């Protein structure tokens, strides 16, 4: 099976022809170390040459099954035909004018699509940016402008970016915050409903976590001081945590009752990744503001804040923007990505990926006590690894599984507050044969732990 991906057909196969990394990748890594700041890390030390469908080919000719999608970015596949076609056409017309100087139709078209696709039938507005962190930061700016309040509430295990404000919003210290303070003030963190690790058990998780969070907000911050509550409907870097059912609706209700802007951070979970356009739809939540990035533009940098017209329009003219925000080529790519999502019904593809992955991973969990939990939705699936017979995190086993997969030609990512989660983010266009082959390698990696 091959995938047409903006260039020659790329064979959809796993192929390991050198040691990993191969000689050309080793040579390039030496150049990287001499020229690139050490703080820019690397998950797998191979250099990409081509990618498309469900594979990534390196400069040494190795072909890896891609279960990472560039961290949920290339959901439509790398160099997807519609993305390439639209972006290339825009490149020939113009690459930049700055929308704040002379606007262009592509920016408006993306905002119109966002109004159609995001939850709720209310009047909406959008503003476009470059990255997920920028989107979250601007959502906070908008909420503060609208409410006249300052405090922002976030949750345990949440991740929201690497700017100063979004580092403050992010829960995990290493590697995101270590040594980078002081951080922005007026940020308050409360418990999230993490069923696997809730002290009194998953059956009590939603009610107790919501009660604790609301109590802390009310007593320690004061609901009347809170501009925004920001939460990932399915927590990404925290470990693909699905908040217990009922938790999100209760928090959204509390926000609504107290005039607080409820912000859904859908940067990793949005655009068909969980089998719906947006993860918050799973419990029928209609956020006041929703932030998007990653999967929106098929690999080009683009992000957005979309929300209720009266909230978005509260900011004075010139208060939102940025030189590159909503770049015309990125907007064209986004329109191509959305076209692909519709034409291929990638929500259905994501649900099919879940149908394949979850039963196989759950069977592995029965055979390998190191798997504490299998969780996630759609093509956003994870296994949390623990020391068998306990819930003690096992980051060493997690790293070993990832290393085995990488050496065998399967790209996987790790994550989690405790560094003990293997996450799977395959392109939504991946072939089922490749997906199953990738899972075979994951099973071999688990067996190799002994």
N, C-alpha and C positions, 0 to 999 in steps of 0.2 A: 504494500500500500504506500502511496506517495502523497505528499501534500504540496500543492502549488502555493508558493509563498513569496511572490514578488520577484522570483528569480528561477533558476533551474529547479526541477522537481527534487525534493530532498527525501531520500529513502527513509521511511519510517521504521527504523530498526535500531536495536542496541548493538553497538559494535565497539569492542575494546581491542585495539591493535598495538598499543604501547603500554608501558607502565604509566600509572596515573600519579603525578603529571608526566606527560611525555617531554621529549627533549626541547621541542619548540616552545612549549608552555614554560619550561624551566628557564629558558633563555629570556623569554618575555617577563617572567617573574623577577629575574635579576634586574632587568631594566626598570620594572615597576618600583622595586625597592630603592633604586637609585634616584628615581624622579618623583615618586608619589609619596605624600605624607604617610607616615607609619600608622596613623589613626584610621586610615581608610582600609578596613579589613577585607578579608576574602573568605568565603565559605568553602569553596572548592578551588584549588590552585591550578585550574586549567583556563586557557584563553579561548573565548568563543570565536568561531569563524563564520558559522551559519546557524540558523535556527528556523524551525517552522513545524507546524502541526504539533506533535508531541515529543520532538527531539531537539537536542542542541548538539551541534558538531564542533569539536575543538580544532585548533590549528594543527594538531598531530593526526587528524583523521579519526579520532575516537568519536563515537556517536552515543550520547547519553539520553536515556529516557528522562524527560523533564517533568518532575513532580513538584516544581517550585514556581514556574511562570514568572520568574523575576520578581518574586514576592507578590503574587496575585495581580500582576500588571498585564501580561500577555494572555489574558483570558480567551481572546478570539484567535489565539495562535500568533506566533511571531511573523511579522511581515504579511499579515492577512491581506488578501487581494484588495478588498475595498479600502482598507487603511492606506495601502501603498498608492492605489489609484487616486484617491482624493488628495492625499498629502502631496503627491508628485505634481498634480495639476495645480495645486495652490503654490507650490514652490516656483512654478513657472510664471505665475501672475505677480506675486510679491511675497516676501518673507516676513515683513514687519512694517507697521506704521505706528504702532502703539495705539490701542483702542481709545486712550484718553486724548489723543491728538486728532486722528481721523479714524472713526470706527469703520467696521466692515461687516458684511452680512453673516459670515461664518460664526462670529461671536454671538450674534442674535439668534441664529439657528440653534446653536448648542443650548442656549438658555431656554429657547422654546421647547426643545426636546426634554430638558430637565423638568420643566413645568409639567409636561405630559407624563413623564415616567415616575416622578417621585410621589410618595403617598399623599392622599388628600385631594379634594376637588376645590379647595379654596384658591383665591388669586395668589400667584407666586411671582417672585422675582429671583434672579440669580446674579452672582458676581463670580468671575473666573480668575483663577490664580495659577501658580506654577506647581505647587506641591501640597501634599496633605497637611503638613504642618502649617503652611500659610493659610489653608482653608480653615483649620481649627482656630488659629489665632484671629482671623477675621470674623469668625462666628462669635467669638468672645467679644470683640470690638462692637459688633452689631448689637449683641444682647445688652451690653453695657450702655450703649447709646440709647437703645429703645427703653430700657427700664430705669435708667438713671441710677442704677445700683452698681456695686463693684465686685462682690464676692462671686466666686465660681466654685461649684462643687463637682468633684470627680470621684473615681472609685478605685478601690484596691485592684491591683493587677491591670489597670488601664494603661494604654499607650497612646500618645497623641502627637509625638513629634520631637524634633531636636532643636527647635529655636528656644530662646530663653523662656518664654511663656509656656510653650508646649512641653519643655522639659519639666517645668514645675507641675504641669498637669499629669505627667507620666509617673507611674508608681515605681518602676524598677530603677534602681540606682545604676548598676553595672550592666552594660557599658554606657548607658544613655546619659547619666547625670554626674558620674564620678569626676570630681575635680573641676566642675564647670559652674559652681554657684558663685555668688548668691543668686537665687531664683526670684522670679516675679512674685509679689505678695498677693494676698487675698485669694489664695487657693486652698480649698479644704477637701480632705479625702475621707470617704466613708466606706463601709463594707459593701461588697457585692455578693450576690447569691451564687456561690461557687459550690455546686452540689457535692462534688467528690470530696471536698475538704471541709464541708460545713460541720462544726463540732457535734451537733445533735442529729445529724443525718440528713440525707437529701429530702426526705418527706417534710421536714420542717423549714427547709432552707429559704424558700421564697418569702414566707410570712415573717420569719424572724429577721432575715437580712433587711427586708424593707422597713420593718419596725425600727431596727437599730439605726439604719441610715437616716430615716426621717427624724428620729429622736436626736441624733447627733446634729443634724442640720438645724433643727428647731432650737436646741439648747445652746449649742456651741457657736453657731453662726447667726441665727435669727433668719427665718424664712424671708422676712421683709428686706433683708440685705442682699439676697442672692439674685444675681443677674441671670445666671445660666447654670443648668445641670447638664454636664457633658458626659455621654456614655457610649461605648461601642455596643450595639445590640448583640454582637457576638465578638467577644474580646479576642484580639489578634495576638499581639506580642506577649500578652499575659498567659497564653497557652490554649487558645481556641476554646475559651470557656463559654459555655452556653448558660447564661443566667437562668436559674430555675423558673419554670413557667409561673407567671403571675407577678414576678418581681418587677419587670419593666413596666407593665401597665400601672402598677401601684405607684412607682416613682413618677411616671408621666402624669398620673392623676394629681399627685401631691404638687407637682410643678404647676399644673393648670390652676389648681385651687389657690395658689399663692402668687400668681402673676410672674412665675419664673419661666424663662425661655428654656424649653426642653430641646437639647441638641443631640441628634443621633450622629455619631461619628461612624460613617459607613465607608471609610477610605479603603479598608481591606475587604470588607464584606459586601460591598455594593456591586452593581452591574452583573447580575446573574450568578454570582459566585456561590450563593447558598441555595440556588434553585428558585429564587424569586429575584425581581429586579433589585430589591433591597431587603436586608435581613430583618429590619423592624416590621416588615409586613407579616412575619410569621405569627405575631400576636396582635395584628391589627393596629399597631401603633402609628399615629400620624404625628411626626415630630414638628415642632415649630420651625426648626432649622435642621438641615441635613448637609453634612460635609461629604464630598466625594473626591476621589483622585484615582490612583493606581489603574484599575481596569477601564477607566473612562475613555482612553484614547489609544489603546492598542500598543502602548510603548512610548508614546511621546508625552512630554511633561505637561500635564494639565490638571487642574483641580477646580472645585466649585463649592460655593455655599449657595444653597437654594432654600427658600423659606417663605413664610407668610409675607404678603406684600407690605402690610403695615409695619412689620418688624424690619424687613430689609430696607424699606424706604425711610426709616428713621434717621439714617446717617446722612449728614450734610453732603452736598455735591463736592467731589474731590476727596472725600474721606475714605473711599475704597479705591483700590487700584494697584498699579505697579507696572513698571516698564514693559515686562514681558507677559504679564497676566493675560491669558486668553490669546496667546500667539496664534496668528491665522493658520499656520501649518498644523499646529496641535489641534485647533478647532476642526480643521478638515479631517484629520485623523480620527477625532472623536465621532464625527458624523459617519465615517466609514466603519468604526467599531460598532456603533449602535445599529447601523444597517446590517452588519454581520450578525449581531445578537438576535435581531428580529428574524432575519431570513433563515438562520440555522436553528432557531428556537433554542438558544443556549441555556435558558432556564430548564428546559426539559433535559438537555444534555447534562447539566449539573446534577439534576435529580437522578439520572441514570448512573452517573459516576458514583453517587452515594449508594445506589442499589448494588453496585459491584463491590465497592470498597468496604462498606460497613460489615456485611456478613463475613467477608474474608478476614478482616481485622479482628472481629469478635471471636472467630474460630481460633485465630492465633492467640488471643487473650486466654482462651480456655486451655491452650497447650503451653503457654509461657507465662509463668507467674509474675514476670517482670512488667507485664502490661497491667497497670492499675485500672485504666479506663479507656474506652474508645468513645470519642464524642465528635460533635460537629454536624454540619448540615451541607447538603449539596457537594460541591467540590472544595469544601473547607473542612477537612477531616483531620483528626489528630489522635495519637496515642500518648497517654501519660505513663512514663516508666517509673517504677518504684522498686524498692528492695522487696523481693518476694515475701508475701505474708504480712506486709506492712503497707503503710501509705507514705513511708519515708522516701522523699525524692531520690532518684538514681541518675544524676546527670552523667556519671561515668558510662553507664550502659547506653544512655542516649547518644553520647559522642561516639561510642564504639559502633552502634548501629549505623549512624550516619557515615562513618569512615568506611565501613564494609560496603554500604550501598554505593558510595562514590567510587571506590576501587572497582566495583563490579559494573559500573556504567549506569548508575541511577542517581540522579540529582535529587536529594531530599534536603529539607531545612529543619533546623531545630529551633525551639522557642520556649517560652514559659518563664514565669517569675523565678522558678527554681532551676531553670536550664534542663528540664527533664521531659520535654515534650517533643516528639517528632511530628511535624506538621506536613500535610500533603495539600498542595495547591496546583494540581495538574491543569494545563490548558483545557478549556472546556471542549475543544475540538480534538482531544487526544483519541486515538483509536482504542477500542476495547481490548484488542490483543496486546497492545503496548502497555496499557494500564495493568492488565493481569500479569504481564511479564515483570513489570516493576514491582508488583506486590509479591511475586515469587522471590525476588531478590530481597525484599524486606523480610520475608519469612526466613530466608537463609541467614540474614544478618542476625535475627533474633535467636535462631538455633545456634549460631556461632558463639553466643554469650556463654553457653555451657550451663 
